[in-house]
Amino acid sequence: MAGAAAPKPGARIGARQETLAGYALVAVPMLFFLVLNIGTFFYAAYISVWKWNIRTGPVEFVGLRNFERILTDPVFQSAVKNTIYYTVIWVPLTMAVGLFLAVVVNQKIRGQTAFRAAFYFPAIASSAAITMLWIFLVSPYGLFNEVRGALGLNPLFQFFGYGPNENWIGDYRAAMNTVIVLNAWTTSGTFMLFYLASLQAISHEVYEAAAIDGADAWQAFWRITFPLLRPGHFFVATVGVIGGLQVFDQAFIAGSPNGDPANALMTIVLYLYNTLFIQINPGYAAAVGIVLFVIIFTATLIQRQLFGRTPGW
Amino acid sequence: MRRLLTFGVAASLVFAACGAAASPSPGASAPASVAPETPGGSPEASPTAAGFDPNSISGSVTLGQWESSPAERSALASALAAFKVTYPKITVDQQTIAGDYRAQMITRFGAHNPPDIFYVNAEYAQDWIDQGFLQPLNDYAQQQGFDTSPFFKDYVNIFTGKDGTIYGLPKDGNTIAMAYNTDLVSTPPATLDDLISTAQSLKGQGSLKAPLCLNPGLDRGLAFIYAQGGSLLTADNSAQAIDAPESKAAVQWYMDLFKNGLGMTASDMGDGWCGEALGKGDAAIVFEGGWLLGYMQSSFPDVKWAFAEMPTGSSGSKVTISYTAAYGIGVDSANKDQAWVVMQYLTGPAGMAVWTGGGIAVPSRTDVPVPAGFDVIVKGAAYSKPGSGFMKGYNDVQKAFQDAFTKQITDKTYSADPVVAATVDAINKALSQ
C-alpha cells in the first residue's frame, strides 16, 4: 500500500488533512459564536453611546450619558443590590443542596435511578409553569401557610415578623427570599448532576486507604470528598454565579416587568427588559447590557482567583 | 340559533377567501395617490362618491392582536366574518400574539415588519406615537369621509398626537364602575362617605377577608383622587398636581382604607385580581370594568352581584376613569390601504356592533347600541377621565406611586407623603423627557 511504502510523507499529509478537517468542523460553530456572541457584544457597545430609535437607528450621539444615568438611577441600584443578594444567597444554598443530593444518590441504594430522576425533574419542567405553581403554594391562603399553621410553627414565623397569612410573593420584604428558595429547589437537580459526575471521578482507592486508616464516613466526606471535588466546586460556582446574575424569568413572572412588589424583584436583566420594551430606549438598554457584562466578567475573574487558576475538568 | 348564524358567516368567509386570494396586493401606496379628495359620505357610500373607496381595494391583511379569553376570540371571529361579507375582496390573516404583546410588537417594529393592522393599548399609545411606529390616519379618514366625531372624545384623544394627527381609532372602551355582592350590600353606596359606612358595617362579616378589594396603585386609585378633586397633572397636562392639598388628602384617604381594615389587595387575599375576590366571597365591593361581566358569568355564575356607578366624592360631581385600546397601522406595514379598510369597518358602527355584541367589550362610539349588562359602564364614559394614555412615560409614574404605596401599607406606616413625593419626582422626570 502507498501508506506502507512511504509512511512519513503520507502521515504528514494525513495530519494536515486532519487539521484542515478539524478547522472546517470548528469553523461553523465558531462563525455563529463570533457573529451572535462577539459581534452582538460590539454592536451593543456601539448602540450604548447613542440615543437610539429601534426602528430608524441612531438619533443622537450621547457618549457616556446612558451609563451616567444608569449608575445614578435608584431603580438600577436596587436591581444591582437585589441581583447580588440573590446570587450570594442562592449559589451557596443551591450548591449545598445539590452536593447533598449528589452524595445521597451516589450511595448504592435501591431505586437510585428513580431518585436521580425525581430530583432532576424540576430542572426540566418549564420555569413559567413551576413559578406559577410556586406562587399558588406560597399565597396567603396557600398550602405552605396552611401546613406551617397545622404544624404549630406560626410562633416561629411570628418572631421574624411574618403573620399566619403572610403573602410571601406580595410582601416586598419576603419576595426575593421566596424566589431564592424556589430557584434553589428547581436548580439543585442540575447542580446534583454536575457534582455526581465529579464524585464518580474520585478513585475508590482513596476511600479504601482512608477506611484502613480508620476514617469514619463524616471524616471521609470532609477530608476526602469535599477537597477532591474542587474542580466540581469551581465549575458549579462559576455556572451558578453567571446564571444567578442573569436571573430573570421567575422574577418576571412573579413580579411583572416592574419588579413588583416595590422593586423587590427588580433584577438587572428585568431592568434591561423594562428599559427596552416599556421605556423603548434601546441605547440605554444596550448600556445596561454592557454594565451587566462587566459585572459578570469581574465576578468570574474573582472566582478564578479564589478557586485556583487551573481547574481540572 | 346564534351558533347557526356564526357557522353561516364562517362558511361564507371560507368561500369568499378562496375568491380573493388571487387578486394582487396594491402595496403600501398612500391613499393620497388614489383620487382627489371628496368631503362627506359614510364608509358605505357609493363607490364613486368617495376619494378613497374601500370597496375598490382588494388583497390580504395581517391583523395582530392579543387575546385575553376564548370569548374574545369568538367575538373577533364574528366581527371578521361580518367584515368578509361586506368586503369580500379582502382576506384577513389573524395572528394572535401570545406572551408579552408589547415586547413582541416592539421587536416587530424594530424589524420593520409589524402586522398590517394591530391593537394599540392606551397605556403605551403616546410612547408608540412618539417613537414613530404608527401611521397617521387623517388622510384616510378625510378622503373616505370617515367621521370620527361619534367616538367618545377622551378615547380618540389618547391616540392623537400633539399636533392633532390621529394615529389610532378606538376599537372599544371601558370605564371603571363599582361591582358589589347584592347578597351583602342591599343598596350600593352613592357617596364616598356612604362607601366608608357600608364597608364598616361589612367588616368581619361572613367569609369576607375585607369589605373592599383595592388595587395599591393608580390603576384604580386615580378614580378616587379625581373623585375628591385631586389630580396627577394640571388641567393642561403640563405639570404635576399630585402634591396639591386635595390630591394629597385623597391619597391619604385611599391609604386609610387599608389602615382601617376596610380594604385589602387581591394579592393579600390570595386572589389573582379583585374579580376573583368578588367571586370567591373574599370581598363584597370591587372596582372593575366591563371585563368583569363575562368573567363572573363563566367562573362564578351563582354569585349575585351588580354594577353601580362609582360613588361621588367631595368634588361633588360624578367621575370615573376609562381604559381603551385602538386599532393602529404601522408606518412599515406592507398593506396599509387594506388595513385601513379593515379598520374603518371594525371601528365603524356596523363592525363595532358585531364586536361588542360578543359580550366582552363596550362600544367606544356613541352610535353603537349598548350590549346587555353594560349600561353602567357606558354611562361612565360620559363623565370619565382617561385612566392611562394621557401622558408619555406613564408607566414610570404608576410604578413610582405603586412602589411607594405598597411599601407604606406593608410597613403599616400609612403615610401619603412619601408616595406623593415619589410620584412628583416621577412625573417631573416623565414630563422633562
Contacts between the chains, C-beta under 8 A, distances in Angstrom:
chain1	res1	chain2	res2	distance
A	53	B	131	6.4
A	53	B	132	7.0
A	54	B	106	6.3
A	54	B	109	6.1
A	54	B	110	4.1
A	54	B	131	7.1
A	55	B	109	5.3
A	55	B	110	6.2
A	55	B	112	6.8
A	55	B	131	6.9
A	55	B	132	6.3
A	55	B	133	6.4
A	55	B	331	7.4
A	55	B	332	7.2
A	56	B	132	6.9
A	139	B	270	4.5
A	140	B	267	7.8
A	140	B	268	5.9
A	140	B	269	6.9
A	140	B	270	4.3
A	141	B	269	7.8
A	141	B	270	4.0
A	142	B	270	6.6
A	165	B	268	7.8
A	165	B	270	7.7
A	167	B	267	5.8
A	167	B	268	5.1
A	167	B	270	7.8
A	169	B	267	7.5
A	170	B	265	7.0
A	170	B	267	3.9
A	170	B	268	6.1
A	171	B	410	5.7
A	172	B	406	6.4
A	172	B	407	6.5
A	172	B	410	5.8
A	173	B	410	6.9
A	257	B	100	7.8
A	258	B	395	7.6
A	258	B	399	5.0
A	258	B	402	7.7
A	258	B	403	7.9
A	260	B	402	7.3
A	260	B	403	7.8
A	260	B	406	7.4
A	261	B	403	7.8
A	261	B	406	4.9
A	261	B	410	7.2
A	262	B	402	7.8
A	262	B	403	4.3
A	262	B	404	7.5
A	262	B	406	4.6
A	262	B	407	4.9
A	262	B	410	7.4
A	263	B	403	5.7
A	273	B	103	7.4
A	276	B	103	8.0
A	276	B	106	7.3
A	277	B	100	7.1
A	277	B	102	6.0
A	277	B	103	4.0
A	277	B	106	5.4
A	278	B	102	7.1
A	278	B	124	7.6
A	278	B	395	5.3
A	279	B	127	8.0
A	279	B	393	7.2
A	279	B	395	7.6
A	279	B	396	7.3
A	280	B	106	6.3
A	280	B	127	5.8
A	280	B	131	5.6
A	282	B	110	7.8
